[in-house]
Amino acid sequence: MDTLKVGIIGTGNIAPAYIRGCAPFGVIEVVACADLLVARAQAFAAEHGLTAHSVDDLLARADIDIVLNLTIPAAHAEVSTQILAAGKHAYSEKPLALNRADGERVMQAAAAAGLRMGCAPDTFLGGGGQTARKAIDDGIIGAPVAATAFFLSHGPESWHPNAGFYYLKGGGPLFDMGPYYLTTLVNLMGPVARVAGSARRSFPERIATSEALMGQRLPVEVNTHIAGALEFESGAIATVITSFDIWGHHLPWIEVHGEAGSLTVPDPNRFDGAVTALAGGSRDWQNLPLTHSINIGRGAGVADMAAAIQSGRRHRASGELAFHVLDIMQALEESAAAGQHITIESTLEQPLALPTGLADGELDA
Ligand SMILES: NC(=O)c1ccc[n+]([C@@H]2O[C@H](COP(=O)([O-])OP(=O)(O)OC[C@H]3O[C@@H](n4cnc5c(N)ncnc54)[C@H](O)[C@@H]3O)[C@@H](O)[C@H]2O)c1
């Protein structure tokens, strides 16, 4: 396979993780970066051996095939559309966009140009997520009946140096952390058919206790506790809670319960973690040996897209998957506001499972 050249737009907090995560994959090479803050892009380029450009100059470089959009959520749709308009394949951080209409624009731009759109999270490609997927595909717990997924915290204002945006439009626990949990559920169980949600904004403002913002009042524009029921096309039902209003809990990240047994799935914000299974009628949970590598990081989804571009197969961390997840998130909010179930109009084929036996840095053609 050829090595496709990659540029980065947005050299903030998460960008170094992509440098580390892309490095093991021979199918991609990160060569350039850009940021609205020119000095930030220059410092990042110097640190990682890249060339710094303006956004326009990076997009004009003929040798770059794929551009990563690591900007803030409010800029995702606009920057992804810019990348596609320049004739490059695009891969965005999550969420794909802030709403369905913007997400649709991005997906239509990719389709019209015959280019790939990829989107984070790609954590479901890790050893934890893929071992769980294989266990379900192999029938270890039988057909899924139900699942639970819980992200509960008291918000990022105790540690994040710039926590304000988490409480503004486009933030909140559902749009920030929901993509990890919902992407994992869809990878394990296929598409969602309809949802019902309840939501509340428990505090009108938050008080930052991080060193950087100590004592600052952060206005709250979004729901901070969202509880949802998801009915999958398969008929399985998941209970999902995302919250910034909870001080402590004993709930697991994700569990999938099948006709013949139950499965625990590790933290969907990570590539590793233990997978355990219980056979129906037994009381003993068994650790399942991991069937896939945990030596991967953010960048696996981009590399997978680069391999897929060359062979013509579907890529796994796809815009289509991210759009379905966005559709579910928006529908949960709409359901909570309207007091009724919302049908999910988008659907997709379950992502391809990763084959076993791949060496680190290797991908299937
Ligand atoms: N920080 C994390 O731990 C983390 C983890 C996982 C995912 N993410 C996701 O990664 C994305 C970026 O998060 P971050 O924490 O790195 O944010 P950040 O604010 O640290 O970095 C974003 C960068 O994008 C630049 N930028 C914004 N708009 C731009 C535009 N239109 N053109 C060019 N550059 C632009 C900003 O100047 C900034 O340098 C978000 O979608 C976030 O959800 C972050």
The ligand as a MOL file (V3000), in Angstrom:
LIG
                    3D

  0  0  0     0  0            999 V3000
M  V30 BEGIN CTAB
M  V30 COUNTS 44 48 0 0 0
M  V30 BEGIN ATOM
M  V30 1 N -8.5950 17.6330 24.5620 0
M  V30 2 C -9.0030 16.3860 24.6700 0
M  V30 3 O -8.6750 15.6780 25.6280 0
M  V30 4 C -9.8740 15.7650 23.5910 0
M  V30 5 C -10.0620 14.4020 23.6360 0
M  V30 6 C -10.7900 13.8040 22.6300 0
M  V30 7 C -11.3430 14.5690 21.6350 0
M  V30 8 N -11.1940 15.9160 21.6280 0 CHG=1
M  V30 9 C -11.8200 16.6800 20.5430 0
M  V30 10 O -10.8130 17.2870 19.7610 0
M  V30 11 C -11.2760 18.5400 19.2530 0
M  V30 12 C -10.2880 19.6160 19.6350 0
M  V30 13 O -10.1950 19.6510 21.0320 0
M  V30 14 P -8.9420 20.3040 21.7620 0
M  V30 15 O -9.0840 19.9660 23.1860 0
M  V30 16 O -7.6950 19.9370 21.0270 0 CHG=-1
M  V30 17 O -9.2950 21.8450 21.5320 0
M  V30 18 P -8.2750 23.0820 21.5470 0
M  V30 19 O -9.1090 24.2900 21.7450 0
M  V30 20 O -7.1400 22.7960 22.4750 0
M  V30 21 O -7.6490 23.0680 20.0610 0
M  V30 22 C -8.3840 23.4210 18.9100 0
M  V30 23 C -7.4820 24.1960 17.9730 0
M  V30 24 O -8.1960 24.4630 16.7740 0
M  V30 25 C -7.8960 25.7920 16.3510 0
M  V30 26 N -9.0080 26.2560 15.5190 0
M  V30 27 C -10.2800 26.5040 15.9040 0
M  V30 28 N -11.0280 26.8650 14.8440 0
M  V30 29 C -10.2060 26.8180 13.7610 0
M  V30 30 C -10.3980 27.0700 12.3700 0
M  V30 31 N -11.5870 27.4340 11.9000 0
M  V30 32 N -9.3360 26.9280 11.5450 0
M  V30 33 C -8.1210 26.5640 12.0280 0
M  V30 34 N -7.8830 26.2940 13.3310 0
M  V30 35 C -8.9230 26.4240 14.1970 0
M  V30 36 C -7.7340 26.5690 17.6340 0
M  V30 37 O -6.9780 27.7340 17.4290 0
M  V30 38 C -7.0390 25.5290 18.5320 0
M  V30 39 O -5.6330 25.6340 18.4420 0
M  V30 40 C -12.6660 18.7430 19.8390 0
M  V30 41 O -13.6300 18.3390 18.8930 0
M  V30 42 C -12.7130 17.8080 21.0270 0
M  V30 43 O -14.0180 17.3100 21.2710 0
M  V30 44 C -10.4440 16.5300 22.5660 0
M  V30 END ATOM
M  V30 BEGIN BOND
M  V30 1 1 1 2
M  V30 2 2 2 3
M  V30 3 1 2 4
M  V30 4 1 4 5
M  V30 5 2 4 44
M  V30 6 2 5 6
M  V30 7 1 6 7
M  V30 8 2 7 8
M  V30 9 1 8 9
M  V30 10 1 8 44
M  V30 11 1 9 10
M  V30 12 1 9 42
M  V30 13 1 10 11
M  V30 14 1 11 12
M  V30 15 1 11 40
M  V30 16 1 12 13
M  V30 17 1 13 14
M  V30 18 2 14 15
M  V30 19 1 14 16
M  V30 20 1 14 17
M  V30 21 1 17 18
M  V30 22 2 18 19
M  V30 23 1 18 20
M  V30 24 1 18 21
M  V30 25 1 21 22
M  V30 26 1 22 23
M  V30 27 1 23 24
M  V30 28 1 23 38
M  V30 29 1 24 25
M  V30 30 1 25 26
M  V30 31 1 25 36
M  V30 32 1 26 27
M  V30 33 1 26 35
M  V30 34 2 27 28
M  V30 35 1 28 29
M  V30 36 1 29 30
M  V30 37 2 29 35
M  V30 38 1 30 31
M  V30 39 2 30 32
M  V30 40 1 32 33
M  V30 41 2 33 34
M  V30 42 1 34 35
M  V30 43 1 36 37
M  V30 44 1 36 38
M  V30 45 1 38 39
M  V30 46 1 40 41
M  V30 47 1 40 42
M  V30 48 1 42 43
M  V30 END BOND
M  V30 END CTAB
M  END
